[in-house]
Amino acid sequence: MNKVKFKIALLGAISSLIAVSLGGIALANPNQPCQKEEYRQFDFWIGNWGVYDAKDTLVGHNKIFPILEGCALSENWTSAKGNLGVSYNFYDAAEKKWHQTWIDQSGGSLYLDGEFKNGKMVLSGYRPGKDGDQVLHKITWTPLKDGRVKQHWRASKDKGQKWNDVFVGFYKKK
């Protein structure tokens, strides 16, 4: 077998393995990926934003834009102090849930799941706290009538019985 035929056979074998490993996963129509209404629920967050606290002090800049032909949103955060973070946000049709994966330059991460309900995006998930105990994080994004977006991040060490504010911010388009 010559090298070209070997490479073609190898690529075919790899493709077959990938197809078998995807097994029961339903793949989207490549001609119209992510066009259903559910995929557009977080589009109110798209934009180039200045982010302000409740006292109207600038706390950072955030740029959110669609990627992968509208199948996900990319968040790119820079705090006023220069801290950086990114997240990827996407709707999982099989689970009928939204997911966010966040990472910052210090290695801090969050893995959140949730839904768009009553005009708000609400995502939550558990992460170990500094003492090792599980902390429930819940972030709500609310589009406001004046075009801003409110982000309210809360944390609970007792599975949601009591909440502490981590961050309350207001996004204003630049």
C-alpha positions as a Markdown table, in Angstrom:
| # | Residue | x | y | z |
|---|---|---|---|---|
| 1 | Met | 0.0 | 0.0 | 0.0 |
| 2 | Asn | 1.5 | 3.4 | -1.0 |
| 3 | Lys | 1.6 | 6.3 | 1.4 |
| 4 | Val | -1.4 | 8.2 | -0.1 |
| 5 | Lys | -3.7 | 5.1 | 0.1 |
| 6 | Phe | -2.5 | 4.5 | 3.7 |
| 7 | Lys | -3.3 | 8.1 | 4.7 |
| 8 | Ile | -6.7 | 7.9 | 3.1 |
| 9 | Ala | -7.4 | 4.6 | 4.9 |
| 10 | Leu | -6.2 | 6.0 | 8.2 |
| 11 | Leu | -8.4 | 9.1 | 7.8 |
| 12 | Gly | -11.3 | 6.8 | 7.1 |
| 13 | Ala | -10.7 | 4.7 | 10.2 |
| 14 | Ile | -10.4 | 7.8 | 12.4 |
| 15 | Ser | -13.7 | 9.2 | 10.9 |
| 16 | Ser | -15.4 | 5.9 | 11.6 |
| 17 | Leu | -14.2 | 5.9 | 15.2 |
| 18 | Ile | -15.4 | 9.4 | 15.7 |
| 19 | Ala | -18.8 | 8.5 | 14.2 |
| 20 | Val | -19.1 | 5.5 | 16.5 |
| 21 | Ser | -18.1 | 7.5 | 19.6 |
| 22 | Leu | -20.7 | 10.1 | 18.9 |
| 23 | Gly | -23.2 | 7.2 | 18.8 |
| 24 | Gly | -26.6 | 8.6 | 20.0 |
| 25 | Ile | -25.7 | 12.3 | 19.8 |
| 26 | Ala | -28.0 | 14.1 | 17.5 |
| 27 | Leu | -26.0 | 16.5 | 15.4 |
| 28 | Ala | -27.6 | 19.7 | 14.2 |
| 29 | Asn | -28.4 | 20.4 | 10.5 |
| 30 | Pro | -25.2 | 22.0 | 9.2 |
| 31 | Asn | -27.2 | 24.2 | 6.9 |
| 32 | Gln | -29.2 | 25.8 | 9.8 |
| 33 | Pro | -27.2 | 25.4 | 13.0 |
| 34 | Cys | -28.6 | 26.9 | 16.2 |
| 35 | Gln | -31.5 | 28.8 | 14.6 |
| 36 | Lys | -34.2 | 27.8 | 17.0 |
| 37 | Glu | -35.6 | 30.4 | 19.4 |
| 38 | Glu | -33.9 | 28.8 | 22.4 |
| 39 | Tyr | -30.5 | 29.6 | 21.0 |
| 40 | Arg | -31.4 | 33.4 | 20.9 |
| 41 | Gln | -32.5 | 33.7 | 24.5 |
| 42 | Phe | -29.2 | 35.2 | 25.7 |
| 43 | Asp | -28.7 | 37.5 | 22.7 |
| 44 | Phe | -29.8 | 40.5 | 24.9 |
| 45 | Trp | -26.3 | 40.2 | 26.5 |
| 46 | Ile | -24.5 | 40.6 | 23.1 |
| 47 | Gly | -22.5 | 43.9 | 22.9 |
| 48 | Asn | -19.6 | 46.0 | 23.9 |
| 49 | Trp | -20.3 | 47.1 | 27.5 |
| 50 | Gly | -19.1 | 49.3 | 30.2 |
| 51 | Val | -20.0 | 47.6 | 33.5 |
| 52 | Tyr | -20.9 | 49.7 | 36.6 |
| 53 | Asp | -21.7 | 49.0 | 40.2 |
| 54 | Ala | -24.9 | 50.2 | 42.0 |
| 55 | Lys | -23.1 | 53.5 | 42.7 |
| 56 | Asp | -22.5 | 54.0 | 39.0 |
| 57 | Thr | -18.7 | 53.4 | 39.3 |
| 58 | Leu | -17.1 | 51.8 | 36.3 |
| 59 | Val | -15.9 | 48.3 | 37.4 |
| 60 | Gly | -14.9 | 46.9 | 34.0 |
| 61 | His | -15.5 | 46.3 | 30.4 |
| 62 | Asn | -17.2 | 43.3 | 28.8 |
| 63 | Lys | -17.5 | 42.3 | 25.2 |
| 64 | Ile | -20.0 | 39.5 | 24.4 |
| 65 | Phe | -20.3 | 38.3 | 20.9 |
| 66 | Pro | -21.7 | 35.3 | 19.0 |
| 67 | Ile | -19.3 | 32.6 | 17.8 |
| 68 | Leu | -19.6 | 29.3 | 16.0 |
| 69 | Glu | -22.3 | 30.6 | 13.6 |
| 70 | Gly | -24.5 | 31.7 | 16.5 |
| 71 | Cys | -24.2 | 28.4 | 18.5 |
| 72 | Ala | -22.4 | 30.1 | 21.4 |
| 73 | Leu | -21.5 | 33.4 | 23.0 |
| 74 | Ser | -18.0 | 34.4 | 24.0 |
| 75 | Glu | -17.6 | 36.7 | 26.9 |
| 76 | Asn | -14.3 | 38.7 | 27.3 |
| 77 | Trp | -14.1 | 40.6 | 30.7 |
| 78 | Thr | -11.5 | 43.1 | 31.7 |
| 79 | Ser | -11.9 | 44.6 | 35.2 |
| 80 | Ala | -11.0 | 48.3 | 35.9 |
| 81 | Lys | -8.0 | 46.8 | 37.8 |
| 82 | Gly | -6.9 | 44.8 | 34.7 |
| 83 | Asn | -8.1 | 41.4 | 35.8 |
| 84 | Leu | -9.2 | 39.2 | 32.8 |
| 85 | Gly | -11.7 | 36.5 | 32.3 |
| 86 | Val | -13.6 | 34.7 | 29.6 |
| 87 | Ser | -16.6 | 32.5 | 29.4 |
| 88 | Tyr | -18.4 | 30.4 | 26.8 |
| 89 | Asn | -22.1 | 30.2 | 26.9 |
| 90 | Phe | -24.3 | 27.9 | 24.9 |
| 91 | Tyr | -27.7 | 26.3 | 24.8 |
| 92 | Asp | -27.7 | 22.5 | 24.9 |
| 93 | Ala | -30.8 | 21.3 | 23.1 |
| 94 | Ala | -30.5 | 17.7 | 24.3 |
| 95 | Glu | -30.5 | 18.9 | 28.0 |
| 96 | Lys | -32.8 | 21.9 | 27.3 |
| 97 | Lys | -30.4 | 24.0 | 29.4 |
| 98 | Trp | -28.0 | 26.9 | 29.1 |
| 99 | His | -24.4 | 26.3 | 30.2 |
| 100 | Gln | -21.6 | 28.7 | 31.0 |
| 101 | Thr | -17.9 | 27.8 | 31.5 |
| 102 | Trp | -15.9 | 30.7 | 33.0 |
| 103 | Ile | -12.1 | 31.0 | 33.6 |
| 104 | Asp | -10.0 | 33.9 | 34.7 |
| 105 | Gln | -6.2 | 34.5 | 34.6 |
| 106 | Ser | -5.9 | 33.5 | 38.3 |
| 107 | Gly | -7.3 | 30.0 | 37.5 |
| 108 | Gly | -10.7 | 30.8 | 39.0 |
| 109 | Ser | -13.5 | 28.9 | 37.3 |
| 110 | Leu | -17.3 | 28.5 | 37.3 |
| 111 | Tyr | -19.4 | 25.9 | 35.6 |
| 112 | Leu | -23.1 | 27.0 | 35.6 |
| 113 | Asp | -26.3 | 25.6 | 34.2 |
| 114 | Gly | -29.8 | 27.0 | 34.0 |
| 115 | Glu | -32.5 | 28.5 | 31.9 |
| 116 | Phe | -34.1 | 31.6 | 30.5 |
| 117 | Lys | -37.3 | 32.1 | 32.5 |
| 118 | Asn | -39.6 | 35.0 | 33.2 |
| 119 | Gly | -37.5 | 37.3 | 31.0 |
| 120 | Lys | -34.2 | 36.5 | 32.9 |
| 121 | Met | -31.3 | 34.2 | 32.3 |
| 122 | Val | -30.5 | 32.3 | 35.6 |
| 123 | Leu | -27.5 | 30.0 | 35.8 |
| 124 | Ser | -26.2 | 28.2 | 38.9 |
| 125 | Gly | -23.6 | 25.7 | 39.9 |
| 126 | Tyr | -21.5 | 24.4 | 42.8 |
| 127 | Arg | -17.8 | 25.1 | 43.4 |
| 128 | Pro | -15.6 | 24.4 | 46.3 |
| 129 | Gly | -15.0 | 27.5 | 48.5 |
| 130 | Lys | -11.7 | 28.5 | 50.1 |
| 131 | Asp | -12.4 | 26.2 | 53.1 |
| 132 | Gly | -13.2 | 23.3 | 50.8 |
| 133 | Asp | -17.0 | 23.3 | 51.4 |
| 134 | Gln | -19.3 | 23.4 | 48.4 |
| 135 | Val | -20.6 | 26.9 | 47.6 |
| 136 | Leu | -23.7 | 27.4 | 45.4 |
| 137 | His | -23.3 | 30.2 | 42.9 |
| 138 | Lys | -26.3 | 31.8 | 41.2 |
| 139 | Ile | -26.0 | 34.5 | 38.5 |
| 140 | Thr | -29.1 | 36.2 | 37.0 |
| 141 | Trp | -28.9 | 38.5 | 34.0 |
| 142 | Thr | -31.9 | 40.7 | 33.5 |
| 143 | Pro | -32.5 | 42.9 | 30.4 |
| 144 | Leu | -33.8 | 46.3 | 31.6 |
| 145 | Lys | -36.2 | 48.5 | 29.7 |
| 146 | Asp | -33.6 | 51.3 | 29.2 |
| 147 | Gly | -31.3 | 48.9 | 27.3 |
| 148 | Arg | -28.9 | 48.1 | 30.2 |
| 149 | Val | -28.5 | 44.5 | 31.6 |
| 150 | Lys | -28.4 | 43.8 | 35.3 |
| 151 | Gln | -26.1 | 41.0 | 36.5 |
| 152 | His | -26.7 | 39.8 | 40.0 |
| 153 | Trp | -24.2 | 37.1 | 41.3 |
| 154 | Arg | -25.0 | 35.5 | 44.6 |
| 155 | Ala | -23.4 | 32.7 | 46.6 |
| 156 | Ser | -24.7 | 30.4 | 49.3 |
| 157 | Lys | -22.9 | 28.0 | 51.7 |
| 158 | Asp | -26.1 | 26.4 | 52.8 |
| 159 | Lys | -27.6 | 25.2 | 49.5 |
| 160 | Gly | -29.6 | 28.3 | 48.9 |
| 161 | Gln | -31.1 | 29.0 | 52.4 |
| 162 | Lys | -29.1 | 32.3 | 52.8 |
| 163 | Trp | -27.5 | 34.2 | 50.0 |
| 164 | Asn | -24.7 | 36.8 | 49.9 |
| 165 | Asp | -24.1 | 39.2 | 47.1 |
| 166 | Val | -20.9 | 38.6 | 45.2 |
| 167 | Phe | -21.5 | 41.2 | 42.5 |
| 168 | Val | -24.3 | 43.4 | 41.3 |
| 169 | Gly | -23.5 | 45.2 | 38.1 |
| 170 | Phe | -25.2 | 47.1 | 35.3 |
| 171 | Tyr | -24.1 | 46.8 | 31.7 |
| 172 | Lys | -24.3 | 50.0 | 29.6 |
| 173 | Lys | -23.6 | 49.8 | 25.9 |
| 174 | Lys | -20.5 | 51.7 | 24.8 |
